[in-house]
């Protein structure tokens, strides 16, 4: 049991919500940056060198609060949280608790300035899936393991989580034979796990960030992953209809080198989703859909642009941001859609080659934050 008690107070804030013109939802054109996309980023070091190993997750619980989670080089699970003024640190699990090569995943099922609920998941060295729960700033609670030892492909398991309603979460990860596993939980209701996709050429390799998911409405969710053959697969769920799947992009569409390219997605409105992945020649590929339409594809950044790490966020129904590590260096770049798409700009100068992950969040329609692990294990923070 954790001995440190953490009580966090947050003040209520009235959020200003604006309606976006449907025409602003159009995607697929790269053009000169509009004034709205030209706001500057401020960068700083969140944690010193040797803090983090590779993988990182973040979330926002209100306009004045956000959290960053990572696995440290000693296998402990660490957190930095911000309550509108300063950052504070907290050790969620002791050294040896987590596999540093596998993903860490977090979701906020309830998000507002008064009440919030966070679920955090990681892969233990024995391949079990660990779960911690936090409500309203009280101490982190240890929930039963989501899956027993040997359930994940440790070291190096991909994992992502989504919540489509305040009373439920769904977790996806890479199983020991490279199958896609699914675990679900409903408050006061059922919980369980099953194999969503059998192992094969179209399921991922043993590397992080090969799986991503979103929920655009409370009755549906969608998960994508990169196959060993470079395909992009899509599985989607609707209440009363269950799970269905299809191939979104053909074999050879995604980069599968060492390390392989990653995948990320957002839903910025209930009728649209957008997915990005690293293409076979280090391009950034974009697939988007406006329901009830069909999927469309284009190259967001050309060959030679991106290394492997990738993250995305949406500030509002009319905007998106994609972050990627530039090919050949430690430089993190940002491409924005306001609209239209603006050319990428660096958030930090080039540096040594790195395999650290990137994560990004938006707390309000006027703010964004990105975090990434540098070559020396520090965590950098960019905000605007």
ROMI-653728 format. One record per residue (C-alpha): residue number from 1; residue in three letters; x, y, z. Coordinates in Angstrom, 3 decimals. Layout:
% residues N
   drenba   rotor          u          v          w
      NUM     ALA          X          Y          Z
...
//
This chain:
% residues 384
   drenba   rotor          u          v          w
        1     UNK      0.000      0.000      0.000
        2     UNK      1.216      3.456     -0.795
        3     UNK      2.134      5.369      2.316
        4     UNK      1.930      8.866      0.869
        5     UNK     -1.525     10.443      0.810
        6     UNK     -2.144     12.944     -1.925
        7     UNK     -5.069     15.353     -1.653
        8     UNK     -5.504     17.770     -4.536
        9     UNK     -7.810     20.757     -4.552
       10     UNK     -9.074     22.235     -7.789
       11     UNK    -11.214     25.277     -8.345
       12     UNK    -14.168     25.356    -10.698
       13     UNK    -13.758     27.089    -14.011
       14     UNK    -16.473     28.043    -16.440
       15     UNK    -15.465     26.792    -19.870
       16     UNK    -16.303     28.774    -22.953
       17     UNK    -17.543     26.461    -25.674
       18     UNK    -17.825     27.644    -29.258
       19     UNK    -19.520     25.923    -32.164
       20     UNK    -17.322     25.268    -35.166
       21     UNK    -18.632     25.701    -38.695
       22     UNK    -18.920     22.273    -40.392
       23     UNK    -16.773     23.550    -43.253
       24     UNK    -13.864     23.839    -40.837
       25     UNK    -13.891     20.071    -40.371
       26     UNK    -12.550     19.412    -43.859
       27     UNK     -9.104     17.777    -43.911
       28     UNK     -6.519     16.719    -46.439
       29     UNK     -4.860     19.925    -47.701
       30     UNK     -1.427     21.195    -46.699
       31     UNK     -1.081     24.944    -47.023
       32     UNK      0.600     27.986    -45.527
       33     UNK     -0.117     28.362    -41.833
       34     UNK     -3.072     30.555    -40.939
       35     UNK     -2.709     33.092    -38.095
       36     UNK     -4.521     30.759    -35.679
       37     UNK     -1.931     28.028    -36.260
       38     UNK      1.050     30.308    -35.735
       39     UNK      0.855     30.560    -31.934
       40     UNK      4.234     29.835    -30.389
       41     UNK      5.270     26.920    -28.209
       42     UNK      7.109     27.266    -24.904
       43     UNK      9.459     24.402    -24.078
       44     UNK     10.961     23.341    -20.758
       45     UNK     12.410     20.263    -19.073
       46     UNK      9.807     18.518    -16.933
       47     UNK     12.149     15.933    -15.378
       48     UNK     15.973     15.674    -15.417
       49     UNK     18.100     13.165    -17.360
       50     UNK     17.834      9.489    -16.348
       51     UNK     14.212      9.952    -15.230
       52     UNK     12.409      7.921    -17.886
       53     UNK     13.245      4.890    -19.959
       54     UNK     11.143      5.149    -23.118
       55     UNK      7.365      5.164    -22.952
       56     UNK      5.079      7.858    -21.611
       57     UNK      1.359      8.677    -21.259
       58     UNK     -0.575     11.820    -20.367
       59     UNK     -4.107     13.054    -19.793
       60     UNK     -6.030     16.144    -18.710
       61     UNK     -8.704     16.005    -16.021
       62     UNK     -9.862     19.635    -16.199
       63     UNK     -8.818     22.945    -17.800
       64     UNK     -6.414     23.476    -14.883
       65     UNK     -4.982     20.017    -14.351
       66     UNK     -2.984     17.402    -16.238
       67     UNK     -0.960     14.286    -15.475
       68     UNK      2.072     12.602    -17.048
       69     UNK      2.955      8.951    -16.391
       70     UNK      6.035      6.962    -17.320
       71     UNK      8.105      3.924    -16.425
       72     UNK     11.451      4.935    -14.940
       73     UNK     14.721      3.256    -15.800
       74     UNK     14.499      1.223    -12.572
       75     UNK     11.046     -0.115    -13.475
       76     UNK      9.116      2.109    -11.075
       77     UNK      5.957      3.897    -12.232
       78     UNK      6.174      7.670    -11.896
       79     UNK      3.780     10.593    -12.178
       80     UNK      4.040     14.350    -12.530
       81     UNK      0.797     16.277    -11.982
       82     UNK     -0.034     19.936    -12.544
       83     UNK     -2.860     21.797    -10.817
       84     UNK     -2.650     25.122    -12.573
       85     UNK      0.464     26.528    -10.907
       86     UNK      3.350     24.099    -10.361
       87     UNK      4.298     20.517    -11.120
       88     UNK      4.487     17.877     -8.368
       89     UNK      5.875     14.350     -8.500
       90     UNK      4.611     11.058     -7.120
       91     UNK      5.767      7.415     -7.178
       92     UNK      2.816      5.181     -8.021
       93     UNK      4.669      1.841     -7.940
       94     UNK      8.169      0.933     -6.663
       95     UNK     11.213     -0.160     -8.678
       96     UNK     10.790     -3.431    -10.547
       97     UNK      7.030     -3.004    -10.942
       98     UNK      6.877     -2.390    -14.700
       99     UNK      8.490     -3.574    -17.910
      100     UNK     10.247     -0.430    -19.205
      101     UNK     10.002     -1.591    -22.834
      102     UNK      6.190     -1.893    -22.847
      103     UNK      3.535      0.791    -23.105
      104     UNK      1.921      2.531    -20.167
      105     UNK     -1.701      3.642    -20.699
      106     UNK     -4.023      6.031    -18.862
      107     UNK     -7.575      7.269    -19.298
      108     UNK     -9.773      9.786    -17.483
      109     UNK    -13.327      8.439    -17.353
      110     UNK    -14.636     11.537    -15.553
      111     UNK    -13.117     14.942    -16.296
      112     UNK    -14.108     18.209    -14.650
      113     UNK    -12.743     20.641    -12.099
      114     UNK    -14.617     19.051     -9.168
      115     UNK    -14.723     15.320     -9.880
      116     UNK    -12.339     13.158    -11.875
      117     UNK    -11.557      9.485    -12.255
      118     UNK     -8.293      8.113    -13.672
      119     UNK     -7.370      4.526    -14.558
      120     UNK     -3.711      3.662    -15.133
      121     UNK     -2.353      0.435    -16.649
      122     UNK      1.091     -1.013    -17.243
      123     UNK      2.773     -4.309    -18.121
      124     UNK      4.722     -6.002    -15.321
      125     UNK      7.997     -7.851    -16.048
      126     UNK      6.118    -11.165    -15.735
      127     UNK      3.642    -10.163    -18.454
      128     UNK      0.710     -9.425    -16.143
      129     UNK     -1.346     -6.243    -16.619
      130     UNK     -1.403     -3.979    -13.561
      131     UNK     -4.146     -1.453    -12.756
      132     UNK     -4.225      1.564    -10.460
      133     UNK     -7.252      3.780     -9.830
      134     UNK     -7.471      7.389     -8.647
      135     UNK    -10.616      9.356     -7.829
      136     UNK    -10.780     13.022     -6.885
      137     UNK     -7.126     13.208     -5.852
      138     UNK     -7.324     10.571     -3.126
      139     UNK     -4.474      8.058     -2.823
      140     UNK     -3.913      5.738     -5.768
      141     UNK     -5.701      2.434     -5.175
      142     UNK     -4.470     -0.959     -6.358
      143     UNK     -7.164     -2.766     -8.304
      144     UNK     -6.913     -6.482     -9.148
      145     UNK     -4.685     -7.318    -12.098
      146     UNK     -6.434     -6.939    -15.431
      147     UNK     -4.667    -10.082    -16.679
      148     UNK     -2.374    -12.647    -14.986
      149     UNK      1.308    -13.362    -15.583
      150     UNK      2.101    -14.337    -19.151
      151     UNK     -0.825    -12.394    -20.621
      152     UNK      1.232     -9.717    -22.396
      153     UNK      4.128     -9.990    -24.829
      154     UNK      6.661     -8.544    -22.397
      155     UNK      9.140     -7.107    -23.006
      156     UNK      7.820     -4.670    -25.587
      157     UNK      4.023     -4.989    -25.480
      158     UNK      1.853     -2.359    -27.147
      159     UNK     -1.128     -1.188    -25.089
      160     UNK     -3.852      1.465    -25.286
      161     UNK     -7.046      2.235    -23.366
      162     UNK    -10.278      4.055    -24.143
      163     UNK    -13.349      5.095    -22.144
      164     UNK    -16.627      5.671    -23.966
      165     UNK    -18.659      6.510    -20.833
      166     UNK    -17.915      7.450    -17.193
      167     UNK    -18.690      3.927    -15.972
      168     UNK    -16.495      1.891    -18.306
      169     UNK    -13.045      1.409    -19.833
      170     UNK    -11.661     -0.959    -22.456
      171     UNK     -8.009     -1.966    -22.678
      172     UNK     -6.213     -3.397    -25.726
      173     UNK     -2.743     -4.953    -25.695
      174     UNK     -0.434     -7.348    -27.486
      175     UNK     -0.648    -10.899    -26.167
      176     UNK      2.263    -13.342    -25.737
      177     UNK      1.795    -14.789    -29.234
      178     UNK      1.292    -11.308    -30.810
      179     UNK     -2.491    -11.586    -30.739
      180     UNK     -4.610     -8.518    -29.864
      181     UNK     -6.205     -8.889    -26.436
      182     UNK     -9.200     -6.936    -25.082
      183     UNK    -10.214     -6.440    -21.441
      184     UNK    -13.344     -4.523    -20.469
      185     UNK    -14.874     -3.254    -17.233
      186     UNK    -18.298     -1.784    -16.409
      187     UNK    -18.953     -0.277    -12.990
      188     UNK    -21.505     -2.475    -11.261
      189     UNK    -21.628     -4.665    -14.342
      190     UNK    -19.607     -7.223    -16.277
      191     UNK    -15.875     -7.406    -16.792
      192     UNK    -13.750     -9.857    -18.718
      193     UNK    -11.226    -10.345    -21.479
      194     UNK    -10.992    -12.041    -24.865
      195     UNK     -8.860    -12.225    -28.008
      196     UNK     -9.906     -9.500    -30.419
      197     UNK     -7.581    -10.575    -33.267
      198     UNK     -5.681    -13.845    -33.619
      199     UNK     -1.912    -13.697    -34.107
      200     UNK     -0.706    -13.503    -37.676
      201     UNK      0.953    -11.276    -40.291
      202     UNK     -1.641     -8.564    -39.630
      203     UNK     -0.984     -8.269    -35.861
      204     UNK      1.870     -6.167    -34.391
      205     UNK      5.489     -6.882    -33.609
      206     UNK      6.919     -6.650    -30.075
      207     UNK      7.202     -2.879    -29.914
      208     UNK      5.290     -0.072    -28.165
      209     UNK      2.694      2.249    -29.705
      210     UNK      1.564     -0.215    -32.376
      211     UNK     -2.065      0.027    -31.185
      212     UNK     -4.311      3.099    -30.819
      213     UNK     -8.010      3.639    -30.085
      214     UNK    -10.696      6.332    -29.793
      215     UNK    -14.348      6.610    -28.858
      216     UNK    -16.325      9.230    -30.773
      217     UNK    -19.625      8.494    -28.968
      218     UNK    -20.788      6.531    -25.940
      219     UNK    -22.136      3.641    -28.037
      220     UNK    -19.030      3.023    -30.129
      221     UNK    -15.239      2.703    -30.118
      222     UNK    -12.596      1.959    -32.719
      223     UNK     -9.102      0.472    -32.455
      224     UNK     -6.311      0.370    -35.054
      225     UNK     -2.987     -1.447    -35.167
      226     UNK      0.010     -1.937    -37.445
      227     UNK      0.605     -5.462    -38.690
      228     UNK      3.933     -7.208    -39.095
      229     UNK      3.299     -7.013    -42.847
      230     UNK      2.965     -3.221    -42.741
      231     UNK     -0.821     -3.216    -43.024
      232     UNK     -3.111     -1.069    -40.871
      233     UNK     -6.033     -2.934    -39.336
      234     UNK     -9.296     -1.488    -37.969
      235     UNK    -11.685     -3.089    -35.456
      236     UNK    -14.841     -1.240    -34.434
      237     UNK    -17.598     -1.795    -31.908
      238     UNK    -21.218     -0.638    -31.715
      239     UNK    -23.649     -1.460    -28.919
      240     UNK    -25.988     -4.304    -29.976
      241     UNK    -23.759     -5.081    -32.988
      242     UNK    -20.549     -6.181    -31.251
      243     UNK    -17.092     -6.162    -32.860
      244     UNK    -16.290     -6.122    -36.573
      245     UNK    -12.979     -5.558    -38.363
      246     UNK    -11.421     -4.784    -41.735
      247     UNK     -8.102     -3.831    -43.301
      248     UNK     -7.769     -0.052    -43.441
      249     UNK     -4.481      0.045    -45.400
      250     UNK     -2.805     -2.712    -47.412
      251     UNK      0.405     -4.551    -46.473
      252     UNK      3.428     -2.320    -47.012
      253     UNK      1.547      0.848    -46.039
      254     UNK      3.342      1.286    -42.697
      255     UNK      7.033      1.336    -41.783
      256     UNK      8.066     -1.909    -40.066
      257     UNK     11.808     -1.354    -39.624
      258     UNK     13.653     -1.414    -36.306
      259     UNK     12.147      0.297    -34.437
      260     UNK      8.891      0.231    -36.423
      261     UNK      6.783      3.321    -36.969
      262     UNK      3.989      4.095    -34.551
      263     UNK      0.284      4.882    -34.954
      264     UNK     -2.023      7.441    -33.316
      265     UNK     -5.595      8.700    -33.736
      266     UNK     -8.119     11.307    -32.583
      267     UNK    -11.828     11.931    -32.841
      268     UNK    -12.550     15.661    -32.862
      269     UNK    -16.316     15.345    -33.386
      270     UNK    -18.866     12.559    -33.067
      271     UNK    -18.985     11.993    -36.837
      272     UNK    -15.280     11.923    -37.656
      273     UNK    -12.034     10.109    -36.857
      274     UNK     -8.467     10.584    -38.095
      275     UNK     -5.551      8.125    -37.945
      276     UNK     -1.845      8.711    -38.619
      277     UNK      1.041      6.283    -39.023
      278     UNK      4.642      6.306    -40.226
      279     UNK      4.782      5.253    -43.881
      280     UNK      7.291      2.801    -45.405
      281     UNK      9.731      5.542    -46.438
      282     UNK      9.454      7.552    -43.183
      283     UNK      6.513      9.595    -44.397
      284     UNK      3.507     10.481    -42.220
      285     UNK      0.297      8.981    -43.581
      286     UNK     -3.214     10.244    -42.793
      287     UNK     -6.548      8.425    -43.042
      288     UNK     -9.805     10.177    -42.127
      289     UNK    -13.528      9.582    -42.295
      290     UNK    -16.645     11.720    -42.018
      291     UNK    -19.612      9.477    -41.335
      292     UNK    -21.635      8.216    -43.099
      293     UNK    -18.892      8.557    -45.716
      294     UNK    -15.902      6.334    -46.447
      295     UNK    -12.224      6.485    -45.501
      296     UNK     -9.919      8.895    -47.354
      297     UNK     -6.112      8.840    -47.460
      298     UNK     -3.279     11.280    -48.108
      299     UNK      0.378     11.857    -47.235
      300     UNK      0.644     14.481    -44.512
      301     UNK      4.452     14.622    -44.569
      302     UNK      6.622     13.281    -47.413
      303     UNK      9.163     10.474    -47.423
      304     UNK     12.141     11.059    -45.153
      305     UNK     10.209     13.258    -42.701
      306     UNK      9.546     11.122    -39.627
      307     UNK     11.504      8.602    -37.590
      308     UNK      9.054      6.458    -35.626
      309     UNK      7.453      8.238    -32.625
      310     UNK      4.020      9.767    -33.202
      311     UNK      1.253     11.431    -31.153
      312     UNK     -1.823     13.548    -31.841
      313     UNK     -4.419     15.631    -30.071
      314     UNK     -7.430     17.786    -30.910
      315     UNK     -8.166     21.104    -29.230
      316     UNK    -11.646     21.488    -30.730
      317     UNK    -13.855     20.166    -33.519
      318     UNK    -12.026     22.411    -35.975
      319     UNK     -8.398     21.696    -35.039
      320     UNK     -5.843     18.891    -34.703
      321     UNK     -2.120     18.612    -34.040
      322     UNK      0.284     15.806    -34.926
      323     UNK      3.709     15.424    -33.294
      324     UNK      6.518     13.256    -34.620
      325     UNK     10.225     12.746    -34.189
      326     UNK     12.073     14.002    -37.245
      327     UNK     13.901     11.388    -39.290
      328     UNK     17.580     11.268    -38.351
      329     UNK     17.515     13.278    -35.123
      330     UNK     15.969     13.982    -31.766
      331     UNK     13.991     16.962    -33.065
      332     UNK     10.248     16.817    -32.316
      333     UNK      8.052     18.487    -34.943
      334     UNK      4.444     19.644    -34.908
      335     UNK      2.018     19.827    -37.855
      336     UNK     -1.243     21.697    -37.177
      337     UNK     -4.682     21.703    -38.761
      338     UNK     -6.725     24.832    -38.006
      339     UNK     -7.622     24.486    -41.037
      340     UNK     -5.866     23.933    -43.400
      341     UNK     -2.789     21.852    -42.522
      342     UNK      0.270     23.978    -41.846
      343     UNK      3.863     22.915    -42.548
      344     UNK      5.564     21.285    -39.543
      345     UNK      7.734     23.307    -37.219
      346     UNK     10.270     22.071    -34.665
      347     UNK      9.549     22.155    -30.945
      348     UNK     13.199     21.557    -30.040
      349     UNK     16.535     21.661    -31.886
      350     UNK     18.025     18.475    -33.385
      351     UNK     19.941     16.156    -31.103
      352     UNK     21.220     12.574    -30.785
      353     UNK     19.119      9.715    -32.139
      354     UNK     16.445      8.611    -29.711
      355     UNK     13.731      5.976    -29.245
      356     UNK     11.726      7.858    -26.607
      357     UNK      7.974      8.201    -26.960
      358     UNK      5.766     11.269    -27.425
      359     UNK      2.365     12.056    -25.900
      360     UNK      0.061     15.063    -26.269
      361     UNK     -3.113     16.468    -24.676
      362     UNK     -5.433     19.437    -24.916
      363     UNK     -6.996     20.885    -21.763
      364     UNK     -9.035     23.645    -23.446
      365     UNK     -9.732     24.826    -27.023
      366     UNK     -6.930     27.370    -26.500
      367     UNK     -4.233     25.167    -24.975
      368     UNK     -2.085     22.160    -25.837
      369     UNK      0.730     20.268    -24.162
      370     UNK      3.188     17.757    -25.591
      371     UNK      5.684     15.613    -23.682
      372     UNK      8.500     13.396    -24.912
      373     UNK     11.400     11.332    -23.595
      374     UNK     14.811     12.519    -24.789
      375     UNK     17.918     10.505    -25.624
      376     UNK     19.280     10.925    -22.074
      377     UNK     16.051      9.990    -20.263
      378     UNK     14.805     13.483    -19.496
      379     UNK     11.168     14.420    -20.171
      380     UNK     10.658     17.591    -22.210
      381     UNK      7.439     19.638    -22.146
      382     UNK      6.080     21.961    -24.831
      383     UNK      2.970     24.041    -24.187
      384     UNK      0.910     26.725    -25.894
//
